[in-house]
Amino acid sequence: MFEKIKSLPLEKKVGQLFLIGLPGAEVDSQTQELLEEVAPGGICFFARNIKTPEQTRELTEKIRTFLPVEPIITIDQEGGLVDRLRRIFTPMPSALSIRQSGNVANARKLGEITAEVLRILGFNMNFAPVLDVIDEARESLSNGLYSRSFGRSTEEVFRYSSAYLSGLQSKGILGCLKHFPGLGASRIDSHDELPLINLPHEELLNNDIKPYVEFFRCDNDNEKVHAVMTGHGAYPELEPQKQIIPASLSKTIVSELLRGKLGYNRLALTDDLEMGAVLRHYSIEDAAKLAFEAGQDVLLICSNIDSIRKSYKSLLSAFKTGKLSAERLDESLQRIAKVKSALRSPAEFDKKRLLELSDEIAKLNEQMARLK
């Protein structure tokens, strides 16, 4: 896979660094032009892209025909509040309800069902599980994460999210751990503004970062953790001179902590760079450059076509003028290639099987309801 990517012209190599959102539920002329110009390494689906199971599968297949390398085709399908498939599939239970069931097997079951549904629809990655720790003191914070967390402690988060990830990947969908180094203590939602998380290094390491440490410790063969998404919180206690910068754009967080201290060597992604936590403080062009310089391999830009084009052209120009190095580009392309080599092909489209899986989720929901 790396040789195929390495043989691409520079314009297409730079495109591999971008994972973008598309405006609608079909590949119209505007979308086709964008795909052909940027040749992104991946696409993230949202509710706006999903109308019916047949249309969703057709869209994932059509996207592939316009791209020179097999794309990461992903979605935020956590369940609960973050359920992009709810228009076409029985709503899935939240991480909170799974944890409240007290049965780790339910987490694995949710992962398995989610993966099978996603492969039938044409996806190959899911942006889940959430590893943010929401203990009792954090439950009242307005950060939008309360029901998305698998636990009140690091041990609980690791146990349930590990079972979920195992179920997801056993059925052929790669997972992505998020939001490093942990947004559980944030007091505001990073979709709106930049959260300041003033926790000491040791507290972060022993609580919020610990689930990641456990995943990496148990993954010596590099077969389980394929991708880590960095969130947009700012951690002044981790930064030189207590600098206020989103973790997703911070070399201290991505290169020194995630890659250096924790030894993580697989794919690193930003959260969506169009969130308020970033765009209220940086231009999209500057955010893309800072993220790449921080050590990110893949940059998410999920809404605005102009933002996608601006950031792509900005990075391309920086590589052409030598402001960003070809060696650093190759490092990211190698990690992207490793993940793409692990992607599974879509399953055969099977409407009957989707209905059966929908019934399985309904039964799981009933079980969760009985336990409340």
N, C-alpha and C positions, 0 to 999 in steps of 0.2 A: 504493500500500500504506500509506503513512504517513497519508493522509487517512482510510483505513478504521480504522487503529489509533487515530488522534486522536479519532475520533467515539465511541469506546468510553467507557462510564462509568469513573470513576476506579478502581473495584474491578477491572475487566478490564484497564485499563492497567497497574496494578501487577502483575497476573498475568503480563504479558508479560516481566517481569524475571526470571521463574523458569523454570529448566529442571530438571525433576524426574524421579526414578525412580518406577516403579510396582511394587506388591508382587508381582504374579503374571503369569500368562500369558493372562489374560482380563480384560475389563472387568466385574468384579462390582459389586454395589451400593455397596460401600465405595469402590472406585476411581472409579465414576461420580460419586459425591458429591464426591470430591476434585477431579476434573476440572471439575465444574460450579461448585464454590465458588472455586477458585483461578484457573481458566482459564489454565493456564500457557502461556508462550510456546514451550515445547519439552518434549520427553520424551527421556530417555536409556534405552536398553534394556541389560539385563544378561542373563546366562545364565538367570536365573530367569524371564525373560519369553519365552524362546525354546524351543519344544518341537518343532515341525515347520515346514517352509517355509510350508505352507498356513495354519497357526495364526498364524505371525508376520505374514504379509501381512494376514490378517483383523484382527489386533490393531492394526496400524498404520492400517488403514482405519477401524476403529471409533473409535479415539482421535480422529481428525479430525472425526467427526460431533458430538463433544461440545464442540468448541472454536470460538470466534467468529472466529479468524484462523488461517490455515494455520500449523501448528506446525513448528518445527524438530524432526525426528525423527531422532535420532542414536544412535551406538553407539561404543564403543572397539573398533574392529576393526583392530588393528595387525598381527596375525599373531604367531606364536611364543607367548610366555607370555600375551599379551593377545589372546585369540581368543574372542569371545563366540559365534561361530557353530559352534564345533567339534562340537556335538551334531548339527548338521544338514548340515554341509558339510565337505569334506576340510580338515583343519587347514592353515592358511596358514603359509608360512615367516616367520621372524622378520626384523627389520631387519638384525640381525647377520649372518645367513646370506646375505642378499641382498648385503650389503657384502663379505662374504668371497668371494662369487662373482667379484668384480672386474669385473662387467658392469653398468653403470648402466642399461642397457636392461631388466634384470630388475626394477629398482625401478619403472620405468614400467609394465612388464607387470603387476606385483603391484597397482599402483594401478588399472589398467584393469579387471582381473578383479574386484577388491574392489568397485569402483564399480558394475559391472554386476550383481553379486550383490545388493548393497544396494538398488539401485533396483528390482529385481524383488521384493524383500521389502518395499518400501514406505518405505525410508529416503531422506533427502535430505542428510544430513551425516555425516561420519565424524570422530571425534576423533583425528586422525592427520594428519601425521607427528610423531614425537618428534624435537625438535631438540637434545636434551641431548647434550653432547660427552663421550664416555667414552674418554679416552686411556689409555695403558698404565698410568699411575700410578693411575688411577681404577678399573681393572677389578676390583680385589679389594674395593671398597667395598660395604657391605651396603645399598644403596639400591634394589635391585630393577630397576635400569635397564640393566644390562650388555647383555642381548640385545635391548633395545628401541631402542638407538641405531644410527643409520646410519653412524657413523664415529668414528675416533680423533682427527680434527682438524676444525677449523671448515670447512675446504674440502671435506673428504670428506662431512661431515654435510650441507652445503648442496647439494653435487652430487647425492647420492643422494636426499635428501628432496625436492629440487626436481623431480627426475624422477618420483618417486612422486606428488607433488601434481599435477603436470601430467597424469599418467595418470588419477588419480582424478577430477579435475575435467573432463577431456576426455570422460568418460563420464557426467557429470551429477550427481556427488556432490561437495558442497563439503567441503574439508578444514579443519582447525583446527591451527595450529602450537602446540606445547606442549613444555616447561613453562617459560614466561618467568619470570625472566630466565636460567634454566638451573639444573637440579638435578644436573648431572653430578658435582659435587664434594661432594654431600651424603654424609654417612657413615651415615645411617640413612634408613629409608623413611618418607616423610611420611604414609603411611597410618596409621602407628603413633604418631609423635611429630614435633615440630617440628625439622627439621634446621637447625643453625646453619652458615652458609656464610661463613666469615670471609676471603673473598678480597678483595683491594684492588679499587677501582673499575676501574683500568686493566686488570687481569688479567681481570676479568669482561667488560669491554667488548671486549677483544682476543681472547677465547676463547669464553666461553659466550654472550654476547650477539651476537657477530659473525654467526652464521647468520641471525638475525632482521634485522640491518642489511642483509645481502646480499639477503634477500627483499624488504625494503622498497625498497631501491635499484633493484631490477629491476622494481618494480611501480608505475611512475609513473602508469599508467592505472587503478590500483585494481581490476584485473580478476583478480588471482591470489590475493592474501591477503585472505580474507574474515573470518577469525576467529583470535584469539590467546587461548590459555588461560594464565593465570598460575598458577604452582605455589605451594606452601605453604612453601617454604624461607624462612628469615630471613637477611637480608644486612646485618648491623650496620654494615659499612663504607660502606654506601650511605645509611644513615639518619641524620638529625640526632640528636646525642647518642648515636650508636650504639645506637639503640633496637632491641629485639628484637621484631619483629612479622612475621607471615607476609606474603610479598610480595603475596598475593592480597588482603590487607586494607590495603595500604600505599599512601597517596596519593603518596609519594615514588616508588614503583616504577611504579604504574599511570599516574597523571596527569602526573608530572614527567618520568619517564624514558621510558616507552613512548609516551605521547601527545606530550609536550613535546619532549624531546631527540631522540627517534627519529622523530617526526612521524607516528606511526601513527594513522589516523582511522577505522578500521573497528571491528568488533565485538570487545569485550573481555569475556572470561568468566573466572570463577573455576574452579579445580578443585573437586571435591566438598567442600562446607563441613562435611560430617560426618566428614571424616578426622580422625585423632587429632591431627595437627599443629594443628588449629583447635579442636576440641571439648575437648581437654585444657586449654585456656587461656581459652576464651570460651564464653558461651552462644550458642546458634544465633541468637537474636534479635540479640545484639550483633554477631555475625560478619556477619550479613546487612547490618546498617546500616553497619558499617565498610567492608564491601566496596563497597557502593554509593557511600558518601562518598569512597572511594578513587578512584572513576572507573570501576568495573566496570559493564557494561551488563546482563549476565546472570549470575545466581547459581545455581550447581548445588547441589541438595540431593537426594541420590539414593537414600536408603534409608527413613528413618523418616517416616511420614505425619504424626505429631505435630510433628516438626521442620519439615516443610513448612508446616503450618498456622500454627505459632507465628511463624515468620519472615515469612510472608506477612501475617499480622495485624499484626505489629509494624511492618512497612514501611508498610502501608496506614494505620495510625494516625499514623505520623510524617508522611505526606503530608497527611492530613486536618487535623492540628494545625499544619502549617507548619514542622515541624522539618526536613523535607526539602522542597526546592523543586520546584514544578511545572515550572520552566524546566529544571532538571537532569533531571527525568523525561523531558521532551520530547527532550532531547539523546540519551538512551539509546533512546527509542522511534524516533527517526529512524534511528539506526544499526541497530536491530533490523529496521526496515522495509526498509532497503537490502538487508540480507542475505536477508530473506524474499522480496524481489522477485527475487533471483537463484536461488532454489530451483527445482529441476526437479520436475515431477510424477513419480510412480512409473511405472516401465515396466509393460507388460502382464505379468501373472503367467504364467510359462512354465517349467513343471517340466522339460521337455526341455532348455531352455537352461541351467538350473541344473546339470543333470547334465553337460552339455558343459563348463561352467565348472569344475565339480569335477574333471573329468579334466585340464583345463589346469593347475590347481593341483597335482594329483598329478604331472604331468610336470615342473613347476617344482621341486617338492620332490625328485624324483629327480635333477634336474640339480644341485641344491644338495648332495645327499648324495654325488654322485660327486666333487665338488670338495673334500670334507673329507679 
